[in-house]
Amino acid sequence: MADEVRRWRGDMEAYYIYTAGVAGDRFLREIRDNGRLMGTYCPRCDVIYLPPRIYCETCFSELNEWEEVPNKGVIDAITVAYVNDKGERLPQPLVWALVRFPGARGGLVHFVSLPEEDVREGMEVEVVYRRTGRREAAITDILYFKPV
């Protein structure tokens, strides 16, 4: 009897919709509309958060101030993907990096436009955006990072 309670026969549809949230929405609109990175600033802790948050992680103050963050950053960590999300081998490996930006706490993870053997931690890179007019207010409006 207990086995019947734990079993589901048939298909169960599950749709997942994640919103960017209040801070994430403005962050993505700034990329789309102005081609710039914006973070939220906590005057109490003197910290800029990127990606932006609505509350400071340290003092829990509400964050209402926004600051522009430079489009240039430094690679802090690297990983290389050899297979796609279906487990199929990629024709060329994809290089992903965690990029941190001067004056900001946090960072962004995205593609790097170099072969894996040319990417290194500490390398300075800059954001390459999708062309104006083609941006959709999505993280994919950042096409990749390229070396400076």
Backbone bond lengths (Angstrom), bond angles and torsions (degrees), N, CA, C in turn:
res aa  C-N    CA-C-N  psi(-1)  N-CA   C-N-CA  omega(-1)  CA-C   N-CA-C  phi
1 M - - - 1.448 - - 1.526 111.67 -
2 A 1.328 117.98 -43.25 1.463 121.19 -179.09 1.526 110.44 -63.74
3 D 1.344 117.77 -31.38 1.468 121.93 179.02 1.522 110.92 -62.63
4 E 1.302 118.69 -36.76 1.454 122.99 179.91 1.535 112.01 -66.52
5 V 1.301 116.28 -32.95 1.455 120.45 -178.69 1.531 110.34 -69.89
6 R 1.317 118.06 -33.25 1.460 122.50 -175.03 1.521 113.84 -90.34
7 R 1.276 119.86 -2.17 1.458 122.11 -174.61 1.517 110.83 -108.36
8 W 1.306 116.25 140.39 1.458 122.60 175.08 1.511 106.98 -118.34
9 R 1.286 117.53 123.51 1.464 121.87 178.55 1.519 108.27 -102.75
10 G 1.315 116.68 129.78 1.464 120.87 179.51 1.521 111.49 106.19
11 D 1.301 114.86 -168.18 1.463 121.31 -177.15 1.518 110.52 -95.39
12 M 1.321 114.84 142.57 1.454 120.28 174.31 1.530 106.09 -123.95
13 E 1.308 115.40 112.12 1.460 119.68 -179.69 1.525 108.94 -78.18
14 A 1.312 115.54 136.13 1.459 121.21 177.18 1.521 108.12 -135.99
15 Y 1.298 116.07 118.77 1.456 121.80 178.29 1.520 107.93 -112.78
16 Y 1.309 115.21 131.86 1.450 120.34 -178.88 1.508 109.54 -114.55
17 I 1.312 116.04 124.03 1.450 121.49 176.72 1.521 106.78 -123.98
18 Y 1.306 114.76 119.32 1.453 120.10 177.98 1.520 108.45 -109.98
19 T 1.304 116.68 129.72 1.452 119.72 177.11 1.525 108.37 -94.27
20 A 1.304 115.36 158.50 1.461 120.42 179.06 1.525 110.98 -76.03
21 G 1.320 117.62 -18.96 1.454 121.12 -177.37 1.520 110.52 82.85
22 V 1.316 116.14 177.34 1.460 121.75 -175.64 1.522 110.92 -62.69
23 A 1.320 118.29 -52.89 1.467 121.42 -178.36 1.524 110.75 -69.01
24 G 1.315 116.95 -41.51 1.466 120.38 -179.59 1.507 112.48 -64.45
25 D 1.323 117.04 -34.85 1.463 120.82 179.26 1.527 110.44 -63.98
26 R 1.327 116.47 -46.94 1.474 118.64 179.04 1.527 110.46 -65.62
27 F 1.313 117.63 -41.19 1.467 122.35 177.75 1.531 110.58 -54.48
28 L 1.321 117.25 -48.02 1.473 121.50 -178.65 1.524 111.80 -70.28
29 R 1.335 117.77 -36.45 1.470 120.21 176.71 1.524 111.51 -66.08
30 E 1.330 117.37 -36.11 1.467 120.74 177.16 1.528 110.59 -64.21
31 I 1.313 116.63 -40.20 1.469 119.75 176.17 1.526 109.06 -62.90
32 R 1.320 116.62 -48.50 1.464 120.64 -178.11 1.532 112.11 -62.82
33 D 1.301 116.51 -49.91 1.462 120.51 -171.07 1.523 114.28 -83.39
34 N 1.330 116.60 -32.16 1.462 119.40 -171.59 1.521 114.78 -125.41
35 G 1.342 117.48 -4.26 1.456 120.16 179.69 1.519 112.58 58.45
36 R 1.332 115.86 46.03 1.460 119.72 179.80 1.518 110.63 -144.97
37 L 1.318 114.90 156.09 1.458 122.23 176.75 1.519 108.77 -94.58
38 M 1.315 116.27 132.22 1.461 121.49 178.14 1.522 109.03 -125.89
39 G 1.319 115.26 138.45 1.451 121.30 176.21 1.513 109.55 -121.93
40 T 1.315 116.57 166.95 1.458 120.46 176.12 1.518 108.92 -96.38
41 Y 1.335 114.27 144.73 1.467 121.18 -174.54 1.520 111.00 -112.74
42 C 1.339 115.45 133.76 1.465 121.38 173.58 1.527 107.78 -105.79
43 P 1.347 117.65 107.97 1.465 119.68 -179.92 1.525 112.95 -67.55
44 R 1.298 116.54 -27.83 1.473 120.38 -179.50 1.525 111.20 -67.97
45 C 1.348 116.74 -40.68 1.469 121.43 -178.75 1.532 112.48 -101.13
46 D 1.331 116.34 -6.48 1.465 122.86 -177.58 1.535 110.55 54.95
47 V 1.331 114.90 53.49 1.466 122.03 -177.58 1.524 109.47 -131.44
48 I 1.338 115.83 137.64 1.464 121.87 170.74 1.524 106.92 -105.72
49 Y 1.321 116.87 128.87 1.462 121.68 179.11 1.527 110.89 -100.50
50 L 1.311 115.78 129.88 1.459 122.82 173.25 1.520 108.00 -138.09
51 P 1.322 119.20 118.44 1.451 128.23 -1.27 1.522 110.79 -61.63
52 P 1.342 115.34 155.08 1.455 119.77 -176.90 1.518 112.71 -68.02
53 R 1.313 114.16 153.67 1.458 121.71 176.49 1.533 108.15 -127.50
54 I 1.314 117.12 166.20 1.468 118.93 177.07 1.526 111.68 -99.06
55 Y 1.354 117.27 -11.84 1.457 121.85 176.01 1.516 108.91 -134.77
56 C 1.317 116.65 143.97 1.459 121.94 177.63 1.524 109.38 -70.01
57 E 1.315 116.35 133.64 1.464 120.88 -179.33 1.520 112.04 -71.20
58 T 1.331 117.42 -19.94 1.463 121.21 -176.77 1.525 112.41 -93.13
59 C 1.344 116.70 -52.41 1.472 119.96 -174.74 1.522 113.68 -108.40
60 F 1.323 117.46 -4.01 1.466 124.21 178.55 1.531 114.04 66.05
61 S 1.340 116.92 17.53 1.465 119.94 175.43 1.518 109.67 -69.68
62 E 1.338 115.78 146.90 1.456 120.16 174.27 1.532 108.22 -70.66
63 L 1.331 116.92 135.72 1.464 121.56 -176.48 1.520 110.12 -104.30
64 N 1.331 115.88 114.44 1.457 121.98 -179.41 1.521 112.87 -117.09
65 E 1.329 116.92 -10.20 1.461 120.89 -178.82 1.527 109.88 -94.83
66 W 1.326 115.00 139.00 1.467 121.13 -179.40 1.514 109.62 -118.10
67 E 1.322 115.85 141.53 1.459 122.18 179.87 1.524 108.80 -131.20
68 E 1.320 115.62 141.17 1.467 119.64 174.88 1.519 108.79 -74.91
69 V 1.322 114.98 139.39 1.460 122.72 178.41 1.533 106.81 -111.57
70 P 1.329 117.95 137.88 1.466 119.50 -179.47 1.529 112.14 -56.80
71 N 1.328 116.47 148.52 1.470 121.95 177.94 1.523 112.34 -76.80
72 K 1.317 116.66 -1.48 1.466 121.48 178.88 1.515 109.72 -108.40
73 G 1.324 115.25 137.63 1.450 121.01 179.12 1.511 110.75 -144.78
74 V 1.326 115.49 -171.79 1.461 122.42 -176.99 1.526 109.39 -125.50
75 I 1.324 116.30 135.40 1.470 120.58 177.66 1.518 109.13 -69.65
76 D 1.334 115.10 126.49 1.461 121.62 -179.31 1.526 111.96 -105.44
77 A 1.319 117.06 -30.21 1.468 121.21 -179.98 1.527 108.52 -152.63
78 I 1.323 115.45 151.90 1.468 121.35 -175.71 1.524 109.15 -133.77
79 T 1.331 114.82 144.04 1.461 120.12 168.57 1.520 107.37 -142.12
80 V 1.316 116.02 153.68 1.458 121.53 -176.92 1.526 108.57 -124.43
81 A 1.329 115.83 129.65 1.465 121.39 177.93 1.523 109.07 -101.33
82 Y 1.326 116.07 128.76 1.464 121.85 179.28 1.523 112.23 -106.79
83 V 1.339 115.97 -14.25 1.463 120.96 179.12 1.526 109.04 -129.30
84 N 1.330 116.49 155.87 1.467 120.64 178.84 1.522 110.05 -85.91
85 D 1.328 116.77 -173.55 1.461 121.15 -177.24 1.525 113.58 -68.89
86 K 1.335 117.41 -9.82 1.470 121.66 176.55 1.523 111.77 -100.63
87 G 1.340 116.60 3.01 1.452 120.96 179.98 1.517 113.65 83.23
88 E 1.328 117.65 10.06 1.461 121.91 179.63 1.526 109.70 -88.56
89 R 1.310 115.10 140.43 1.466 120.41 -179.65 1.533 110.61 -62.48
90 L 1.330 116.12 133.60 1.463 121.56 177.55 1.525 109.76 -80.66
91 P 1.337 117.98 146.59 1.466 119.86 177.52 1.531 111.69 -61.62
92 Q 1.333 116.20 -36.66 1.465 122.12 174.29 1.523 107.50 -137.19
93 P 1.323 117.50 139.01 1.469 119.79 179.41 1.526 111.30 -60.25
94 L 1.330 116.29 148.29 1.460 122.42 175.26 1.522 108.47 -101.71
95 V 1.314 115.96 128.74 1.459 121.43 179.93 1.530 108.46 -99.19
96 W 1.321 115.16 123.45 1.460 122.50 177.81 1.523 107.79 -112.07
97 A 1.327 115.91 146.80 1.462 118.73 178.44 1.522 110.45 -141.36
98 L 1.313 114.75 149.97 1.456 121.80 167.68 1.518 105.25 -91.68
99 V 1.325 116.35 118.03 1.459 121.56 -179.45 1.518 108.50 -109.21
100 R 1.326 114.89 128.09 1.468 120.97 176.44 1.529 107.96 -106.81
101 F 1.337 115.17 149.58 1.454 121.11 -173.67 1.519 110.24 -117.78
102 P 1.348 116.51 140.51 1.467 119.76 -178.57 1.517 112.01 -56.87
103 G 1.322 115.49 132.84 1.456 120.57 177.24 1.508 115.24 81.34
104 A 1.331 117.86 -0.14 1.464 120.54 -177.88 1.525 110.83 -120.53
105 R 1.314 115.96 144.99 1.466 121.53 173.74 1.517 107.44 -95.80
106 G 1.311 116.47 131.88 1.461 122.04 -177.93 1.508 109.78 110.88
107 G 1.309 117.07 -148.76 1.458 121.48 -179.71 1.510 110.10 165.39
108 L 1.310 115.21 -179.77 1.460 121.68 -179.94 1.520 109.78 -124.41
109 V 1.318 116.46 143.60 1.464 122.67 174.79 1.515 107.21 -106.25
110 H 1.336 115.88 126.84 1.455 119.82 -179.48 1.518 109.69 -162.20
111 F 1.350 115.10 177.66 1.460 121.60 179.09 1.524 111.35 -69.61
112 V 1.333 115.02 153.41 1.460 122.38 170.99 1.523 106.38 -118.68
113 S 1.337 116.34 139.61 1.469 121.32 -172.81 1.527 113.34 -89.53
114 L 1.318 117.24 39.30 1.462 121.27 -179.99 1.515 110.05 -132.66
115 P 1.328 117.41 155.86 1.464 119.31 171.73 1.529 109.99 -64.62
116 E 1.312 116.26 152.40 1.467 120.18 -174.13 1.523 113.62 -56.03
117 E 1.317 117.87 -34.40 1.469 119.64 -178.03 1.532 113.03 -70.89
118 D 1.325 117.60 -14.15 1.469 121.07 -179.45 1.524 113.37 -99.96
119 V 1.317 117.62 -4.06 1.464 121.49 -178.35 1.520 108.64 -97.50
120 R 1.337 115.39 136.66 1.464 119.17 178.79 1.531 110.18 -145.14
121 E 1.297 115.69 153.61 1.461 120.21 175.17 1.520 108.36 -63.74
122 G 1.333 115.67 142.69 1.453 120.80 -179.38 1.522 113.34 90.64
123 M 1.337 117.08 -6.95 1.463 121.38 179.85 1.518 109.71 -71.42
124 E 1.338 116.20 135.59 1.460 120.10 176.54 1.522 109.20 -84.08
125 V 1.326 115.26 132.56 1.465 122.04 -178.51 1.522 109.50 -134.60
126 E 1.325 115.69 164.18 1.453 119.94 175.00 1.518 110.40 -134.06
127 V 1.333 113.93 157.10 1.458 121.76 -178.26 1.526 109.82 -72.87
128 V 1.336 115.77 137.64 1.468 121.72 169.53 1.523 106.08 -115.38
129 Y 1.342 114.65 118.40 1.456 120.95 -177.06 1.528 111.08 -94.83
130 R 1.297 115.20 155.31 1.464 121.98 168.26 1.532 107.06 -61.89
131 R 1.312 116.77 151.86 1.464 121.02 -178.93 1.527 111.76 -58.29
132 T 1.337 115.09 145.66 1.465 121.27 174.10 1.527 108.63 -56.54
133 G 1.314 116.60 139.60 1.458 121.44 -178.42 1.516 112.15 91.47
134 R 1.319 117.87 -17.04 1.470 121.91 178.07 1.526 111.62 -109.57
135 R 1.313 116.12 -3.26 1.467 120.51 -178.55 1.526 110.43 -77.45
136 E 1.339 115.72 148.91 1.465 122.04 -173.17 1.526 113.84 -122.34
137 A 1.329 117.86 9.01 1.470 121.86 -173.94 1.529 110.36 63.01
138 A 1.333 114.95 46.86 1.469 122.83 177.47 1.521 108.10 -132.58
139 I 1.320 117.01 158.26 1.464 120.39 -179.98 1.531 110.72 -60.76
140 T 1.317 117.42 -22.46 1.465 121.19 176.96 1.529 112.45 -73.40
141 D 1.332 117.90 -2.77 1.463 120.35 169.62 1.528 110.20 -68.31
142 I 1.323 116.27 -19.75 1.457 120.85 166.92 1.524 105.04 -88.54
143 L 1.318 116.59 114.32 1.467 119.58 -178.93 1.518 111.50 -75.27
144 Y 1.339 115.98 -45.77 1.470 121.45 -178.42 1.519 108.92 -175.45
145 F 1.324 115.16 176.67 1.457 122.15 171.34 1.521 107.49 -105.47
146 K 1.339 115.62 142.07 1.466 120.49 176.55 1.528 108.24 -123.87
147 P 1.326 117.10 155.56 1.456 118.75 179.84 1.532 110.97 -67.66
148 V 1.311 115.76 149.12 1.471 120.85 178.63 1.515 108.12 -83.99
